[in-house]
Structures are given as structure tokens and as C-alpha cells.
Amino acid sequence: MSTSQIPETGGSPAGAAAPVSAYKHPWRVAVIAGLASYVDGAALTVNGIALVIYQQTIGLTADQVGLLTAMVTVGLAIGALVGGRLGDLYGRRKVFIATMAVIMLGSLAPTFSTDFTVLLAGITLLGLGVGADLPVSLATIAEAATEKSRGKMLVFTQVMWIAASLTIVLLTTATGGMGRMSGQILYGLIVVVALIGLTLRLTVPESPLWLQSREERRHGVHTVRADKARIRDLLQPPFRRPFIVLSVFYALVLSASTVLGSFSTYVAVNVAGLAITEVIPYTVLLFPLAFIALFLYMKYVDTHFRIPLFLIGGAVTIAGLMFPVFFGFTLVTILGALMIGSIGQTSCGEPIARVWGNEAFPTMLRSTAQGFVFTFGRLMAAATAAITPAVIAFSPSLIYIASAVAALLGVVIGWIGFRGGRIANEFQHEQETDPEFASASPAA
């Protein structure tokens, strides 16, 4: 890939590594690396559909379906921790090539095998691969971008996530009467996308910022990005604040979105007494609204409207969650909650977490920190999902109110943490001299 030169940044210490080359086509990198989000969205959607198909066609028991579903979550959590750290230690390129290969191998098992042990191993690998890929790929995208496009490119990964979900829903509709083959086609799509992604990623060179940080570290140049590379640095100033704020914020807003994203159909069937066929066609119609909202947000996320839109999104999300609480559980109110809440989450949920997660940490901690944040958030969301059916059976209004409270707390914590530049954008400061080294030097 052809490259262009990064300009020298003022404030760099003497002896800093010479500027390295930047990607000439950052959006190409964003799409190729962003396939992690596509596979993430596809894998989560497929498991929720295909495993039910396999239960009906190859004789999986309810306990086996539950274990397979749980192993995806466990794999995502462990993968994010391990993959994020490896991406900082050994480079983005090595890891995101290896993880895409793992995703492809893992998805082969549920595509072709009917043996439970093989399915368990394959789906666990699939979860591990997706989890490990996500923080590294997002860091790659952030480091390929400019200050004016970083937010746009990271939000675009959420567009790819939703596109994958839509693709799976449409494929399910088209192959619904094909029995086991329907599940094979769904998992087979992941195999194909992973193979394409693996092939394309072989053409993407290592992140220039990671290479420059590694060279500075090797040569003893005390920049922030070279010195701040240990896990314990996340628990010390100045990174302790964004690490804690992001972890708590992400866990709360992700848990708050669980009832909307994972249980709207469940509520429609078990509370409102509707048939699935009455609900699914309408949920498909909501996808265009999600795309429109994300593309509009891409236009403003890199501007001073970021925080106002974050607060507005929080208010809209809470309003959506409270809609059926005030007006009862019907098809209209359940779908209205899903539509309103999803639009609100565009600017106060997963997309902004991805932006902040990359801006708040220096290069050698960027994917490590995101791995921890993603793991904690997804485990909390999984715990929420585990108790949600029982809470719905007791009081459907209670789970929506609790989700609204979680969203409110998450937005307040995010606003307190990030308002007014209280957490620095490390892309603007990480090339500067490490303050600890500067204060310890004789010239200080």
C-alpha cells in the first residue's frame, strides 16, 4: 500500500523516532479492519437464530443450546482481554490476521458438523476470535484516521455491525423453510466473510503509530506513548480516570440496551401475547432508521456537538425505555421503544464508547484498555440477560424502568468524565515527553 508522510509533531523529545508513513487510504483500512464488527454482529445474530434451528433439526437439547450460547459470551470476554493485550505487545497486523483465521476455523464447525463436542469447540473459537479481533481492529482504525475523521471511521464500524445483523435477518427469512441447511448457510456466511477479511488484511501494513511507539521504546526515548505500556499504568493517573469512567459507563449503557436489543421480541410474545410473525417484519423496517441515525451522527461526532448529542441521545434512550411503561405493552409501544431507544443509543451507546476508548489511551495501551472495557461491559450485559426473563415474568415494567435507570447513570457518568476535555485526547499528546521522566531529569 502506498503511503504518505506524517508531519513532525511539536513538543516531541529529542531523539524521538523519525516520523513514519501513514496510510494513504485510511477508509480502506477502516473497512478491512472493520470487518471485525461485521463478524461480531453476524456471529451474535446467527447464534441466536441458528442454534434454535439446530435444536429442531439435529437434536440439540435446551441445555446444550444454553451452553453453546454461554461459550460465545465467555469466548468474547476472554478473547477481548487476551487479544487487546497482544495487539499492544506484538502489533496490530499480526494479531488481526491471526484472529480472522481463528474466526474462520471456528465457524467451520457449526457450518458442517453435527457433533456437540465439535460444535462447542468451534463456537468457543469463534467467540475467542471475535473478542480478540475487536479491540485490535478498532485501534488500527483509530490510528489510521486523522483528527477530523477518527470519530466518523469508528462510528462506521457500528454501521457494519448493523449491516451484518440485517444480512442475517434477511438470509433467515429467505431460507427459513430449509431446516438445517438454513443454519449452515448462516454460519457459512461468517466463513466466507472471514476468508475475505483474512485475504484483504494480508495487504494492510502494520499501524505506523504502533511502529513509531515501538521504536521510541526500543531506543529509550521517553514519550508518553513509549513509556506508558504496562497494564498497571491503566490504574495510575492520568489513565485511571478514563479507564474507570469508560468501564462503568460502557457496562451500564450496554446493560440498559439489553432489553431492547435482545428481548423486544421476547416481550412481544410473552407479555403482549403476539406471534413472532407479527413482530419480525416490523423490526426489519427499523434497520433503515438505524442506518440514517448512524450516518447523521458520523457527520457531527468529530465536532463540538459530540457532548450535546451524547446528552440528547441519553434522554431519547430513556424516553424510549419508558414508553411501554407509561402506555402499556402492545405491538406499537414495544416497537416504539425499540425504535426510539435505538436512535438514542446512536450517540450515547456503543459508537461513542468506541471513540472515547481509542482517544483516551496512548498507542501501547490502546487495545489493552479497550479489551478490559469490552470484557467488563459484555460480562455485565450477559449477567443482565441471564436474569431478564425472570424479571419480565415478575414485572415487565420493572425491567424497563431498571434499564432506564442504568442508562441514566451511564450517561451521567460519561458526561462527568468526558465533559469539557477533562479526559485528554491522547492522539494530541502521546508524542510529548513522559511527565514522569521530565520531572525526574536534571533539567526539570
C-alpha positions, 0 to 999 in steps of 0.5 A: 500500500502506498503511503504518505508522510506524517508531519513532525509533531511539536513538543516531541523529545529529542531523539524521538523516532523519525516520523513514519508513513501513514496510510494513504487510504485510511477508509480502506483500512477502516473497512478491512479492519472493520470487518471485525464488527461485521463478524461480531454482529453476524456471529451474535445474530446467527447464534441466536437464530441458528442454534434454535434451528439446530435444536429442531433439526439435529437434536440439540437439547435446551441445555446444550443450546444454553451452553453453546450460547454461554461459550460465545459470551465467555469466548468474547470476554476472554478473547477481548482481554487476551487479544487487546493485550497482544495487539499492544505487545506484538502489533496490530497486523499480526494479531488481526490476521491471526484472529480472522483465521481463528474466526474462520476455523471456528465457524467451520464447525457449526457450518458442517458438523453435527457433533456437540463436542465439535460444535462447542469447540468451534463456537468457543473459537469463534467467540475467542476470535471475535473478542480478540479481533475487536479491540485490535481492529478498532485501534488500527482504525483509530490510528489510521484516521486523522483528527477530523475523521477518527470519530466518523471511521469508528462510528462506521464500524457500528454501521457494519455491525448493523449491516451484518445483523440485517444480512442475517435477518434477511438470509433467515427469512429467505431460507427459513423453510430449509431446516438445517441447511438454513443454519449452515448457510448462516454460519457459512456466511461468517466463513466466507466473510472471514476468508475475505477479511483474512485475504484483504488484511494480508495487504494492510501494513502494520499501524505506523503509530504502533511502529513509531511507539515501538521504536521510541521504546526500543531506543529509550526515548521517553514519550508518553506513548513509549513509556506508558505500556504496562497494564498497571499504568491503566490504574495510575493517573492520568489513565485511571480516570478514563479507564474507570469512567469508560468501564462503568459507563460502557457496562451500564449503557450496554446493560440498559440496551439489553432489553431492547436489543435482545428481548423486544421480541421476547416481550412481544410474545410473552407479555403482549401475547403476539406471534413472532410473525407479527413482530419480525417484519416490523423490526426489519423496517427499523434497520433503515432508521438505524442506518440514517441515525448512524450516518447523521451522527458520523457527520457531527461526532468529530465536532463540538456537538459530540457532548450535546448529542451524547446528552440528547441521545441519553434522554431519547434512550430513556424516553424510549425505555419508558414508553411501554411503561407509561402506555402499556405493552402492545405491538406499537409501544414495544416497537416504539421503544425499540425504535426510539431507544435505538436512535438514542443509543446512536450517540450515547451507546456503543459508537461513542464508547468506541471513540472515547476508548481509542482517544483516551489511551496512548498507542501501547495501551490502546487495545489493552484498555479497550479489551478490559472495557469490552470484557467488563461491559459484555460480562455485565450485559450477559449477567443482565440477560441471564436474569431478564426473563425472570424479571419480565415474568415478575414485572415487565415494567420493572425491567424497563424502568431498571434499564432506564435507570442504568442508562441514566447513570451511564450517561451521567457518568460519561458526561462527568468524565468526558465533559469539557476535555477533562479526559485528554485526547491522547492522539494530541499528546502521546508524542510529548515527553513522559511527565514522569521522566521530565520531572525526574531529569536534571533539567526539570 
